[in-house]
Amino acid sequence: MFNFIREKLASLRKKAKEDLGEDYFSEGLGKRIKESRLDEFLWDLEMALLEADVAYEVVEELKAKVRERLLGKRVKRGVSVEDAVMSALKEALMDVLSPSRTFDFWEFMKTAEKPVVIMFVGINGTGKTTAIAKVAHMLQKRGYSVVLSASDTFRAGAIEQITEHANRLGVKVIKHSPGGDPAAVAYDAIEHAKARKRDVVLIDTAGRIQTNRNLMDEMKKIKRVAKPHLVIFVGDALAGNDAVEQARAFDEAVGVDGIILTKVDADAKGGAAISISHAIGKPVLWLGVGQGYEDLIPFDPAWLIDRIFG
């Protein structure tokens, strides 16, 4: 992932290296960044990021942060203008991704009242049910007992899929017939967890189209009934700005507490990973990097930035 952004940045590095500053070596002060050249660079940066599916408002913030860090500044002797520009961009990216450093899931799990109820939302095709299974596996490895709620009753295939994962993982799945009330399934799963003293309930939900009013009303009902401790949005890294708009829609409807970004192992442009957390001000918790249950890794902004800059 991020090959597209990396290629764009390579051309920007070259431009920065060629001429962004004017010599001040006679004063022993190195180079000063020239405003006219900086504006040209920022325009090229904007185009590169937009082509990489970074959301427009994120691009504008990144440009403003880079400009603030560089305009009128002098680069010390021995430090290239190219390195100074890329360093400013890395710092700006870290600032934009800062919401993803503000929540410790495992500390939350230690103190939250049991059973901890986690509701997963997102449109079909993002890998939501598989992500739930990966979270269940991760919780089991930490010693937590898990119950799955098959609350995507809209599709019989969804019930079958989560049941298959439950069988593989050796966990209980609560399910009703296709077409049943999703909130009732969630309620039964929580009651089962309470009765059997299970630690966590993971609720799968339907995801037809994020603009479908009936779907959003359904999500609101599930949330009213289940009273989840956390609502996690599952987005597809390949969806680019569509994933950002989906996250906004679910956040407005039910309130999102965290994000899982799937299919990060595919060769996506990378813009969703930069944009989505900033768009709704909520942390990216994990990245899906494959189909195996182990293929869910904690999101670290530094990890992402290292890969962008190669």
KEKE-3310 file (N, C-alpha, C; in steps of 0.2 Angstrom, whole numbers, plus 5000, padded with zeros to 4 digits):
npx = (5004:5002:5011:5007:5006:5020:5027:5022:5028:5041:5043:5041:5051:5062:5059:5060:5073:5079:5077:5071:5076:5086:5103:5112:5124:5135:5132:5133:5122:5115:5102:5087:5070:5061:5047:5039:5043:5040:5026:5023:5028:5019:5007:5010:5011:4998:4991:4996:4992:4978:4976:4980:4969:4967:4957:4950:4949:4959:4970:4971:4974:4986:4994:4994:5000:5013:5017:5017:5027:5038:5039:5049:5059:5075:5087:5098:5116:5123:5111:5100:5088:5078:5077:5073:5060:5053:5054:5046:5034:5032:5030:5018:5009:5009:5003:4990:4986:4985:4973:4973:4981:4976:4968:4967:4964:4965:4968:4956:4948:4951:4945:4932:4914:4908:4897:4907:4901:4902:4899:4898:4899:4896:4897:4892:4904:4916:4923:4918:4913:4923:4933:4927:4928:4942:4944:4938:4946:4958:4954:4951:4964:4970:4963:4950:4932:4920:4905:4896:4885:4874:4868:4866:4853:4848:4854:4854:4866:4876:4873:4876:4890:4895:4892:4900:4913:4912:4911:4924:4932:4927:4917:4902:4888:4874:4859:4845:4831:4833:4829:4824:4822:4835:4840:4834:4841:4854:4850:4847:4859:4867:4860:4863:4877:4877:4871:4879:4891:4900:4913:4914:4903:4901:4894:4888:4882:4870:4874:4869:4868:4876:4869:4856:4841:4833:4842:4850:4841:4839:4852:4852:4842:4847:4858:4851:4845:4855:4865:4879:4896:4906:4906:4912:4918:4920:4930:4935:4950:4953:4943:4945:4940:4927:4926:4928:4917:4907:4911:4908:4894:4889:4895:4887:4875:4875:4886:4903:4916:4928:4939:4942:4952:4951:4959:4972:4983:4982:4986:4982:4979:4981:4975:4964:4968:4975:4965:4953:4952:4955:4944:4932:4937:4941:4949:4959:4960:4964:4972:4968:4977:4977:4969:4969:4966:4975:4979:4977:4982:4988:4985:4997:5002:5016:5021:5013:5017:5031:5030:5024:5034:5044)
npy = (4994:5012:5014:5023:5036:5037:5037:5049:5058:5056:5063:5076:5078:5079:5091:5099:5098:5103:5118:5127:5136:5151:5155:5159:5157:5165:5173:5163:5157:5147:5142:5151:5148:5151:5161:5161:5150:5140:5141:5136:5123:5119:5119:5108:5098:5098:5093:5081:5074:5075:5067:5055:5052:5058:5067:5083:5093:5089:5089:5103:5107:5100:5107:5120:5118:5114:5125:5135:5129:5131:5144:5158:5153:5148:5136:5126:5126:5112:5105:5099:5108:5100:5089:5097:5101:5089:5084:5094:5090:5077:5080:5087:5078:5069:5077:5078:5065:5064:5061:5047:5043:5044:5035:5020:5004:4992:4996:5002:4991:4984:4991:4993:4990:4973:4963:4969:4978:4979:4987:4985:4994:4999:4998:4985:4973:4978:4970:4968:4958:4949:4956:4958:4944:4944:4953:4946:4935:4941:4946:4934:4929:4937:4932:4935:4931:4928:4933:4932:4942:4940:4951:4956:4954:4955:4949:4932:4926:4933:4929:4916:4917:4923:4914:4903:4908:4909:4896:4891:4898:4894:4900:4907:4910:4921:4920:4924:4920:4924:4941:4944:4954:4965:4972:4964:4952:4957:4961:4948:4942:4950:4947:4933:4934:4940:4931:4920:4925:4930:4940:4949:4956:4956:4964:4961:4970:4976:4983:4991:5003:5018:5029:5026:5028:5020:5010:5018:5021:5009:5006:5015:5010:4998:5003:5010:4999:4990:4998:5000:5000:5004:5010:5004:5009:5001:5002:5002:5002:5003:5011:5024:5041:5038:5030:5039:5047:5038:5035:5047:5048:5037:5041:5052:5047:5037:5039:5036:5028:5023:5016:5003:4999:4991:4979:4984:4978:4977:4986:5000:5018:5025:5036:5036:5031:5041:5051:5047:5046:5060:5066:5062:5064:5053:5039:5028:5011:4998:4990:4980:4968:4956:4940:4931:4927:4932:4943:4957:4972:4984:5001:5013:5029:5033:5021:5021:5033:5031:5021:5028:5037:5029)
npz = (5000:4998:4988:4977:4983:4987:4975:4970:4979:4977:4965:4970:4980:4971:4965:4976:4979:4968:4968:4980:4988:4992:4992:5007:5012:5013:5024:5033:5036:5029:5018:5013:5013:4998:4995:4983:4976:4986:4986:4973:4975:4985:4978:4969:4978:4983:4971:4970:4982:4981:4970:4975:4983:4995:5006:5002:5012:5021:5013:5012:5025:5027:5018:5024:5036:5032:5025:5036:5043:5035:5028:5025:5033:5037:5031:5039:5036:5028:5029:5018:5007:5002:5012:5023:5018:5016:5029:5036:5030:5035:5048:5048:5043:5054:5063:5058:5059:5072:5080:5080:5090:5102:5110:5119:5117:5124:5137:5139:5139:5151:5161:5158:5161:5161:5152:5139:5126:5108:5094:5077:5062:5044:5026:5015:5009:5013:5021:5034:5042:5043:5049:5061:5066:5067:5077:5087:5088:5092:5104:5111:5112:5122:5132:5134:5134:5121:5113:5098:5089:5076:5069:5056:5048:5036:5025:5021:5019:5026:5039:5038:5036:5047:5057:5052:5055:5069:5072:5068:5077:5089:5097:5104:5094:5092:5084:5073:5062:5044:5040:5052:5067:5069:5081:5091:5090:5094:5107:5113:5112:5121:5133:5134:5135:5148:5156:5155:5159:5150:5142:5132:5119:5102:5089:5073:5059:5047:5030:5019:5009:5012:5012:5013:5021:5029:5033:5041:5051:5056:5062:5072:5080:5084:5091:5102:5108:5111:5118:5116:5121:5113:5096:5081:5066:5050:5037:5019:5013:4999:4995:4995:4995:4996:5007:5017:5016:5019:5032:5038:5037:5045:5057:5059:5061:5071:5079:5079:5087:5084:5072:5059:5046:5032:5020:5018:5014:5000:4984:4987:4984:4996:5002:5010:5022:5027:5027:5034:5048:5052:5046:5054:5066:5075:5081:5071:5074:5071:5057:5043:5036:5028:5025:5035:5053:5061:5054:5058:5063:5075:5073:5069:5068:5065:5058:5047:5041:5039:5029:5018:5015:5012)
capx = (5000:5005:5015:5005:5009:5027:5029:5021:5032:5048:5044:5041:5058:5066:5058:5062:5080:5082:5077:5066:5079:5091:5109:5114:5130:5140:5131:5134:5115:5112:5097:5080:5065:5058:5039:5036:5045:5036:5019:5023:5029:5013:5002:5011:5009:4990:4989:4999:4988:4972:4977:4981:4962:4967:4951:4952:4950:4965:4975:4972:4977:4993:4997:4994:5005:5019:5019:5019:5034:5044:5039:5054:5063:5082:5089:5105:5121:5123:5105:5097:5081:5074:5076:5069:5053:5050:5053:5040:5028:5031:5027:5011:5005:5009:4998:4984:4984:4985:4967:4974:4986:4972:4964:4971:4959:4967:4967:4948:4945:4953:4941:4925:4910:4907:4900:4908:4897:4905:4894:4902:4895:4900:4893:4894:4909:4922:4926:4916:4912:4929:4936:4924:4931:4949:4944:4936:4952:4963:4952:4953:4972:4971:4960:4943:4927:4917:4899:4895:4878:4872:4863:4865:4848:4846:4856:4856:4874:4879:4872:4880:4897:4898:4892:4906:4918:4911:4913:4931:4935:4925:4914:4895:4885:4867:4856:4838:4830:4834:4823:4822:4824:4842:4840:4832:4847:4859:4848:4848:4867:4869:4857:4866:4883:4876:4869:4885:4897:4905:4917:4913:4898:4903:4888:4888:4876:4869:4877:4867:4871:4877:4864:4849:4838:4830:4848:4853:4836:4840:4858:4850:4838:4852:4861:4846:4843:4861:4869:4886:4902:4910:4904:4918:4917:4924:4930:4939:4956:4953:4937:4947:4936:4920:4926:4928:4910:4904:4912:4904:4887:4888:4896:4882:4869:4875:4892:4908:4921:4935:4939:4946:4953:4953:4962:4978:4988:4981:4990:4978:4982:4983:4972:4959:4971:4977:4959:4947:4953:4954:4937:4927:4940:4941:4956:4960:4962:4967:4972:4967:4982:4976:4963:4970:4964:4981:4981:4974:4988:4987:4987:5002:5004:5023:5021:5010:5022:5037:5029:5023:5041:5049)
capy = (5000:5018:5015:5028:5042:5037:5039:5056:5062:5056:5069:5082:5078:5081:5098:5103:5098:5108:5125:5130:5141:5155:5155:5163:5154:5171:5175:5157:5155:5142:5144:5153:5145:5157:5160:5160:5143:5136:5141:5131:5116:5117:5117:5101:5094:5097:5089:5074:5071:5074:5061:5049:5051:5062:5072:5090:5097:5086:5092:5110:5107:5099:5113:5126:5116:5114:5132:5138:5127:5133:5150:5162:5149:5147:5129:5126:5123:5105:5102:5101:5111:5094:5086:5101:5101:5082:5084:5097:5086:5072:5083:5089:5072:5067:5081:5077:5058:5063:5057:5040:5042:5046:5029:5014:5000:4987:5000:5003:4984:4983:4995:4994:4985:4967:4962:4975:4978:4983:4987:4986:4997:5000:4995:4978:4973:4981:4965:4970:4952:4946:4961:4956:4938:4945:4956:4941:4931:4945:4946:4927:4928:4941:4929:4937:4926:4932:4931:4936:4944:4940:4956:4958:4949:4957:4944:4925:4924:4936:4925:4910:4919:4925:4907:4899:4911:4907:4888:4891:4901:4891:4905:4907:4915:4922:4922:4923:4919:4930:4945:4946:4961:4965:4974:4959:4948:4960:4960:4941:4941:4953:4943:4927:4935:4942:4925:4915:4929:4932:4946:4954:4955:4959:4965:4963:4974:4976:4989:4991:5009:5022:5035:5023:5031:5014:5007:5022:5021:5002:5007:5019:5006:4993:5006:5011:4993:4987:5002:4998:5004:5007:5009:5004:5009:4997:5005:4999:5006:5004:5015:5031:5046:5035:5027:5045:5049:5033:5036:5053:5046:5033:5045:5057:5043:5033:5041:5032:5029:5020:5014:4998:5000:4984:4978:4989:4975:4979:4992:5006:5024:5027:5042:5034:5030:5048:5056:5045:5048:5067:5068:5062:5065:5047:5035:5022:5007:4993:4989:4973:4967:4950:4937:4927:4930:4936:4949:4963:4975:4990:5007:5018:5034:5033:5016:5024:5038:5027:5018:5033:5040:5023)
capz = (5000:4998:4982:4973:4986:4987:4968:4969:4983:4974:4961:4974:4982:4966:4964:4982:4979:4963:4969:4984:4992:4990:4996:5012:5015:5014:5031:5037:5038:5025:5013:5016:5008:4995:4995:4976:4975:4991:4983:4967:4978:4988:4973:4966:4984:4983:4966:4972:4987:4978:4965:4980:4986:5001:5006:5001:5018:5024:5009:5014:5032:5027:5015:5028:5041:5029:5024:5042:5046:5030:5025:5028:5038:5035:5032:5042:5032:5029:5028:5011:5007:5001:5018:5027:5016:5018:5037:5037:5028:5039:5054:5046:5043:5061:5067:5055:5061:5079:5084:5081:5096:5108:5113:5121:5117:5129:5144:5140:5140:5158:5166:5156:5164:5157:5146:5134:5120:5103:5088:5070:5056:5038:5021:5013:5005:5016:5025:5041:5046:5044:5054:5068:5068:5068:5083:5092:5089:5096:5111:5114:5114:5128:5138:5135:5131:5116:5110:5092:5087:5069:5068:5049:5046:5029:5021:5024:5018:5032:5045:5037:5036:5054:5060:5050:5059:5076:5073:5068:5083:5095:5101:5103:5090:5093:5077:5072:5055:5040:5040:5059:5070:5071:5087:5095:5090:5098:5114:5115:5113:5127:5138:5134:5138:5155:5159:5155:5162:5145:5143:5126:5114:5095:5085:5066:5057:5039:5027:5012:5006:5018:5012:5014:5027:5033:5036:5047:5056:5059:5066:5078:5084:5087:5097:5107:5112:5114:5122:5115:5124:5107:5089:5077:5058:5046:5030:5014:5011:4992:4993:4994:4998:4997:5013:5021:5016:5023:5040:5041:5037:5051:5063:5061:5062:5077:5083:5079:5092:5082:5065:5057:5039:5029:5013:5018:5010:4993:4982:4987:4984:5003:5004:5015:5028:5029:5028:5037:5055:5052:5044:5059:5073:5079:5080:5068:5079:5068:5050:5040:5031:5025:5026:5041:5059:5064:5050:5060:5066:5078:5068:5072:5063:5063:5054:5040:5038:5037:5022:5013:5013:5010)
cpx = (5004:5010:5014:5008:5016:5030:5028:5026:5039:5049:5044:5048:5062:5065:5061:5070:5083:5082:5071:5069:5084:5097:5110:5120:5135:5139:5132:5127:5112:5107:5090:5075:5061:5050:5036:5037:5041:5029:5018:5024:5022:5007:5003:5009:5001:4988:4990:4994:4981:4971:4977:4974:4963:4961:4954:4953:4957:4971:4976:4975:4984:4997:4999:5000:5012:5021:5021:5026:5040:5045:5044:5059:5070:5084:5097:5110:5122:5117:5102:5090:5076:5072:5072:5061:5050:5049:5047:5033:5026:5028:5020:5007:5004:5003:4991:4981:4984:4979:4969:4979:4982:4968:4967:4965:4959:4966:4959:4945:4946:4948:4934:4921:4908:4900:4901:4905:4900:4901:4899:4897:4900:4896:4896:4900:4916:4926:4924:4916:4918:4933:4933:4927:4938:4949:4942:4942:4957:4961:4953:4960:4973:4967:4953:4938:4923:4911:4898:4887:4877:4867:4862:4860:4845:4848:4857:4863:4878:4879:4876:4888:4899:4897:4898:4912:4918:4913:4920:4934:4933:4921:4906:4892:4877:4864:4849:4837:4831:4828:4821:4824:4831:4844:4839:4837:4852:4857:4849:4855:4869:4867:4861:4873:4883:4875:4875:4891:4902:4908:4915:4907:4900:4897:4889:4882:4876:4873:4875:4870:4871:4871:4857:4846:4836:4836:4850:4848:4837:4846:4856:4846:4842:4855:4857:4845:4850:4865:4876:4891:4905:4906:4910:4915:4922:4924:4936:4944:4956:4947:4939:4942:4929:4920:4925:4920:4906:4905:4908:4897:4885:4890:4890:4876:4869:4881:4897:4913:4928:4934:4944:4946:4955:4956:4968:4983:4988:4985:4985:4982:4984:4979:4967:4962:4973:4971:4954:4947:4952:4947:4932:4931:4941:4947:4955:4963:4966:4967:4972:4972:4983:4970:4963:4968:4969:4982:4977:4979:4986:4989:4992:5004:5011:5024:5019:5015:5028:5036:5027:5030:5046:5055)
cpy = (5006:5019:5021:5035:5042:5039:5046:5060:5061:5062:5076:5083:5081:5089:5102:5103:5103:5115:5127:5136:5145:5155:5160:5161:5160:5173:5169:5155:5150:5145:5146:5151:5151:5156:5158:5152:5138:5136:5136:5124:5114:5115:5110:5096:5093:5092:5082:5070:5070:5068:5055:5048:5054:5067:5079:5094:5095:5089:5100:5111:5106:5104:5119:5124:5116:5121:5136:5136:5130:5140:5155:5159:5148:5139:5129:5124:5116:5101:5104:5104:5105:5091:5090:5101:5094:5081:5088:5094:5081:5074:5085:5083:5069:5071:5079:5070:5058:5060:5050:5038:5043:5041:5023:5009:4995:4990:5001:4996:4982:4986:4995:4988:4979:4966:4969:4974:4982:4982:4989:4989:4998:4996:4988:4978:4975:4976:4966:4963:4949:4950:4959:4949:4939:4948:4951:4936:4934:4945:4939:4926:4932:4938:4931:4932:4931:4929:4935:4936:4944:4945:4959:4952:4950:4952:4937:4924:4927:4932:4919:4911:4920:4918:4903:4902:4909:4900:4888:4893:4898:4896:4904:4912:4915:4924:4921:4921:4925:4934:4947:4953:4961:4967:4968:4954:4951:4960:4953:4940:4944:4949:4937:4928:4937:4935:4920:4918:4929:4939:4952:4951:4959:4958:4966:4966:4974:4983:4989:4997:5014:5028:5032:5024:5025:5011:5011:5022:5014:5002:5010:5015:5001:4997:5008:5005:4990:4991:5000:5003:5007:5005:5009:5004:5005:5000:5002:5004:5008:5009:5022:5036:5044:5033:5033:5047:5044:5034:5042:5051:5042:5036:5049:5053:5040:5035:5035:5033:5027:5017:5008:4999:4994:4985:4983:4985:4975:4985:4998:5012:5027:5033:5041:5034:5037:5052:5054:5047:5056:5069:5068:5063:5059:5043:5029:5017:5001:4993:4982:4973:4960:4946:4932:4930:4934:4942:4955:4967:4982:4996:5011:5023:5034:5027:5018:5029:5035:5024:5023:5036:5035:5023)
cpz = (5000:4993:4978:4976:4986:4981:4967:4973:4981:4969:4964:4977:4977:4965:4970:4982:4973:4965:4973:4988:4989:4995:5001:5016:5016:5021:5036:5040:5034:5020:5017:5011:5005:4994:4988:4975:4980:4988:4977:4970:4981:4983:4970:4972:4984:4977:4967:4977:4985:4974:4969:4984:4993:5001:5005:5007:5022:5020:5011:5020:5031:5023:5020:5034:5038:5027:5030:5044:5041:5028:5029:5032:5034:5036:5034:5036:5033:5029:5022:5012:5006:5007:5023:5025:5017:5025:5039:5035:5032:5046:5054:5046:5050:5065:5064:5057:5069:5083:5085:5086:5102:5112:5113:5122:5123:5136:5145:5142:5148:5162:5164:5159:5159:5157:5142:5128:5114:5097:5082:5065:5050:5032:5019:5009:5007:5020:5033:5045:5048:5049:5061:5070:5070:5075:5089:5093:5093:5103:5115:5116:5120:5134:5139:5131:5127:5114:5104:5091:5080:5068:5061:5047:5039:5024:5024:5024:5024:5038:5044:5038:5043:5058:5058:5054:5066:5077:5072:5074:5089:5100:5099:5098:5091:5086:5077:5064:5051:5040:5047:5061:5072:5078:5092:5095:5095:5106:5117:5116:5119:5133:5139:5137:5146:5159:5160:5157:5156:5145:5138:5121:5107:5091:5078:5064:5049:5037:5020:5008:5012:5018:5012:5021:5032:5036:5042:5053:5060:5064:5072:5083:5088:5093:5103:5112:5115:5118:5122:5118:5119:5101:5085:5069:5055:5039:5026:5012:5003:4990:4993:4998:4999:5004:5018:5022:5020:5031:5042:5042:5043:5057:5065:5063:5069:5082:5082:5084:5090:5075:5064:5049:5036:5022:5012:5014:5003:4991:4981:4986:4991:5006:5010:5022:5031:5031:5033:5045:5056:5051:5050:5066:5077:5077:5075:5073:5076:5060:5048:5035:5028:5027:5033:5048:5062:5060:5052:5065:5069:5073:5072:5066:5060:5057:5047:5037:5035:5030:5017:5011:5012:5014)
residu = (MET:PHE:ASN:PHE:ILE:ARG:GLU:LYS:LEU:ALA:SER:LEU:ARG:LYS:LYS:ALA:LYS:GLU:ASP:LEU:GLY:GLU:ASP:TYR:PHE:SER:GLU:GLY:LEU:GLY:LYS:ARG:ILE:LYS:GLU:SER:ARG:LEU:ASP:GLU:PHE:LEU:TRP:ASP:LEU:GLU:MET:ALA:LEU:LEU:GLU:ALA:ASP:VAL:ALA:TYR:GLU:VAL:VAL:GLU:GLU:LEU:LYS:ALA:LYS:VAL:ARG:GLU:ARG:LEU:LEU:GLY:LYS:ARG:VAL:LYS:ARG:GLY:VAL:SER:VAL:GLU:ASP:ALA:VAL:MET:SER:ALA:LEU:LYS:GLU:ALA:LEU:MET:ASP:VAL:LEU:SER:PRO:SER:ARG:THR:PHE:ASP:PHE:TRP:GLU:PHE:MET:LYS:THR:ALA:GLU:LYS:PRO:VAL:VAL:ILE:MET:PHE:VAL:GLY:ILE:ASN:GLY:THR:GLY:LYS:THR:THR:ALA:ILE:ALA:LYS:VAL:ALA:HIS:MET:LEU:GLN:LYS:ARG:GLY:TYR:SER:VAL:VAL:LEU:SER:ALA:SER:ASP:THR:PHE:ARG:ALA:GLY:ALA:ILE:GLU:GLN:ILE:THR:GLU:HIS:ALA:ASN:ARG:LEU:GLY:VAL:LYS:VAL:ILE:LYS:HIS:SER:PRO:GLY:GLY:ASP:PRO:ALA:ALA:VAL:ALA:TYR:ASP:ALA:ILE:GLU:HIS:ALA:LYS:ALA:ARG:LYS:ARG:ASP:VAL:VAL:LEU:ILE:ASP:THR:ALA:GLY:ARG:ILE:GLN:THR:ASN:ARG:ASN:LEU:MET:ASP:GLU:MET:LYS:LYS:ILE:LYS:ARG:VAL:ALA:LYS:PRO:HIS:LEU:VAL:ILE:PHE:VAL:GLY:ASP:ALA:LEU:ALA:GLY:ASN:ASP:ALA:VAL:GLU:GLN:ALA:ARG:ALA:PHE:ASP:GLU:ALA:VAL:GLY:VAL:ASP:GLY:ILE:ILE:LEU:THR:LYS:VAL:ASP:ALA:ASP:ALA:LYS:GLY:GLY:ALA:ALA:ILE:SER:ILE:SER:HIS:ALA:ILE:GLY:LYS:PRO:VAL:LEU:TRP:LEU:GLY:VAL:GLY:GLN:GLY:TYR:GLU:ASP:LEU:ILE:PRO:PHE:ASP:PRO:ALA:TRP:LEU:ILE:ASP:ARG:ILE:PHE:GLY)
# end
